Amino acid sequence: MSEKRLNNTIFLMYLVTETYCKKHGMTPEDFLEFDSKYAVLNYVAECPDIFDSLTEDEIVEEVEQYVLQN
């Protein structure tokens, strides 16, 4: 993975965390507990292109769909 792609993936992981926390009134610690159960950040790392052009609402919807499937 190139450095640019790695940096983009890390940024997307941050963006997903912040967006999901804001939408659900979670703290970062709450999100980490949620992530330990559902591996959301791993999903983002494996499929960053999915999240590249999504709006905040679409990011939350994508995470919720992923969680429902797992």
DRENPA-3360 file (N, C-alpha, C; in nm, 2 decimals, always signed):
BEGIN
1 = MSEKRLNN = +0.09/-0.12/+0.00/+0.00/+0.00/+0.00/+0.09/+0.12/+0.00 ~ +0.06/+0.22/-0.09/+0.14/+0.34/-0.09/+0.11/+0.42/+0.03 ~ +0.21/+0.51/+0.06/+0.19/+0.60/+0.17/+0.07/+0.69/+0.16 ~ +0.04/+0.74/+0.04/-0.08/+0.82/+0.01/-0.21/+0.74/+0.04 ~ -0.21/+0.62/+0.00/-0.33/+0.54/+0.02/-0.35/+0.51/+0.17 ~ -0.24/+0.48/+0.24/-0.24/+0.45/+0.38/-0.29/+0.57/+0.46 ~ -0.24/+0.69/+0.42/-0.28/+0.81/+0.49/-0.43/+0.84/+0.46 ~ -0.48/+0.81/+0.34/-0.62/+0.83/+0.31/-0.71/+0.73/+0.39;
9 = TIFLMYLV = -0.66/+0.61/+0.40/-0.73/+0.51/+0.48/-0.74/+0.55/+0.63 ~ -0.63/+0.59/+0.68/-0.63/+0.64/+0.82/-0.73/+0.76/+0.84 ~ -0.73/+0.85/+0.75/-0.82/+0.96/+0.75/-0.96/+0.91/+0.75 ~ -0.99/+0.82/+0.66/-1.13/+0.76/+0.65/-1.17/+0.69/+0.78 ~ -1.08/+0.62/+0.84/-1.11/+0.56/+0.97/-1.14/+0.66/+1.08 ~ -1.07/+0.77/+1.08/-1.10/+0.88/+1.17/-1.23/+0.94/+1.14 ~ -1.26/+0.97/+1.01/-1.39/+1.03/+0.97/-1.51/+0.94/+1.01 ~ -1.50/+0.81/+0.98/-1.60/+0.72/+1.02/-1.63/+0.72/+1.17;
17 = TETYCKKH = -1.52/+0.72/+1.25/-1.53/+0.72/+1.39/-1.60/+0.85/+1.44 ~ -1.55/+0.96/+1.39/-1.61/+1.09/+1.43/-1.76/+1.10/+1.39 ~ -1.79/+1.06/+1.27/-1.92/+1.08/+1.21/-2.02/+0.98/+1.29 ~ -1.98/+0.86/+1.31/-2.07/+0.77/+1.38/-2.09/+0.81/+1.53 ~ -1.98/+0.86/+1.59/-1.99/+0.91/+1.73/-2.09/+1.03/+1.74 ~ -2.08/+1.12/+1.65/-2.16/+1.24/+1.65/-2.31/+1.20/+1.63 ~ -2.33/+1.11/+1.53/-2.47/+1.07/+1.50/-2.54/+0.99/+1.62 ~ -2.46/+0.91/+1.69/-2.52/+0.83/+1.80/-2.48/+0.88/+1.94;
25 = GMTPEDFL = -2.42/+1.00/+1.95/-2.39/+1.05/+2.08/-2.29/+0.97/+2.16 ~ -2.20/+0.91/+2.09/-2.10/+0.82/+2.15/-1.97/+0.89/+2.18 ~ -1.90/+0.85/+2.28/-1.76/+0.90/+2.30/-1.67/+0.81/+2.22 ~ -1.54/+0.86/+2.20/-1.45/+0.77/+2.13/-1.43/+0.64/+2.20 ~ -1.43/+0.64/+2.33/-1.42/+0.51/+2.40/-1.54/+0.42/+2.38 ~ -1.66/+0.48/+2.37/-1.78/+0.40/+2.33/-1.76/+0.33/+2.19 ~ -1.71/+0.41/+2.10/-1.69/+0.36/+1.97/-1.58/+0.25/+1.96 ~ -1.48/+0.27/+2.04/-1.38/+0.16/+2.04/-1.43/+0.03/+2.10;
33 = EFDSKYAV = -1.52/+0.04/+2.19/-1.59/-0.08/+2.25/-1.68/-0.14/+2.14 ~ -1.75/-0.05/+2.07/-1.84/-0.09/+1.96/-1.76/-0.16/+1.85 ~ -1.64/-0.10/+1.82/-1.55/-0.15/+1.72/-1.49/-0.29/+1.75 ~ -1.47/-0.31/+1.88/-1.41/-0.43/+1.92/-1.51/-0.55/+1.90 ~ -1.64/-0.51/+1.90/-1.74/-0.61/+1.88/-1.77/-0.64/+1.73 ~ -1.76/-0.53/+1.65/-1.80/-0.54/+1.51/-1.69/-0.52/+1.41 ~ -1.57/-0.48/+1.45/-1.46/-0.46/+1.36/-1.49/-0.36/+1.25 ~ -1.55/-0.25/+1.28/-1.59/-0.15/+1.18/-1.46/-0.09/+1.12;
41 = LNYVAECP = -1.36/-0.06/+1.20/-1.24/+0.01/+1.14/-1.17/-0.09/+1.05 ~ -1.17/-0.22/+1.08/-1.11/-0.32/+0.99/-1.18/-0.32/+0.86 ~ -1.31/-0.31/+0.86/-1.39/-0.30/+0.74/-1.35/-0.17/+0.66 ~ -1.34/-0.06/+0.73/-1.30/+0.06/+0.66/-1.16/+0.04/+0.59 ~ -1.07/-0.02/+0.67/-0.93/-0.04/+0.62/-0.93/-0.14/+0.50 ~ -1.02/-0.24/+0.50/-1.02/-0.33/+0.39/-1.09/-0.28/+0.27 ~ -1.18/-0.18/+0.29/-1.27/-0.13/+0.17/-1.27/+0.02/+0.18 ~ -1.16/+0.09/+0.18/-1.16/+0.24/+0.19/-1.23/+0.31/+0.08;
49 = DIFDSLTE = -1.23/+0.25/-0.04/-1.29/+0.31/-0.16/-1.44/+0.33/-0.14 ~ -1.50/+0.24/-0.06/-1.65/+0.25/-0.04/-1.68/+0.39/+0.03 ~ -1.59/+0.43/+0.12/-1.62/+0.54/+0.21/-1.57/+0.67/+0.15 ~ -1.49/+0.67/+0.04/-1.43/+0.78/-0.01/-1.52/+0.90/-0.05 ~ -1.63/+0.87/-0.10/-1.72/+0.98/-0.15/-1.85/+0.98/-0.09 ~ -1.87/+0.92/+0.03/-2.00/+0.92/+0.10/-2.02/+1.05/+0.18 ~ -2.14/+1.09/+0.20/-2.18/+1.19/+0.29/-2.18/+1.14/+0.43 ~ -2.19/+1.22/+0.53/-2.19/+1.18/+0.67/-2.31/+1.08/+0.69;
57 = DEIVEEVE = -2.43/+1.11/+0.64/-2.54/+1.02/+0.66/-2.52/+0.89/+0.59 ~ -2.46/+0.89/+0.47/-2.43/+0.77/+0.40/-2.32/+0.68/+0.47 ~ -2.22/+0.75/+0.54/-2.12/+0.68/+0.62/-2.19/+0.60/+0.73 ~ -2.28/+0.67/+0.80/-2.35/+0.61/+0.91/-2.44/+0.49/+0.86 ~ -2.50/+0.51/+0.75/-2.59/+0.41/+0.69/-2.50/+0.28/+0.65 ~ -2.39/+0.31/+0.59/-2.30/+0.20/+0.55/-2.25/+0.12/+0.67 ~ -2.21/+0.19/+0.78/-2.17/+0.12/+0.90/-2.28/+0.04/+0.96 ~ -2.40/+0.10/+0.96/-2.51/+0.03/+1.02/-2.55/-0.10/+0.94;
65 = QYVLQN = -2.54/-0.09/+0.81/-2.57/-0.20/+0.72/-2.46/-0.31/+0.75 ~ -2.34/-0.27/+0.76/-2.23/-0.37/+0.79/-2.25/-0.44/+0.92 ~ -2.29/-0.36/+1.02/-2.31/-0.42/+1.15/-2.43/-0.52/+1.15 ~ -2.54/-0.49/+1.08/-2.65/-0.58/+1.07/-2.61/-0.71/+1.00 ~ -2.52/-0.70/+0.91/-2.48/-0.82/+0.84/-2.38/-0.91/+0.92 ~ -2.33/-0.85/+1.03/-2.23/-0.93/+1.11/-2.28/-0.96/+1.24;
% end
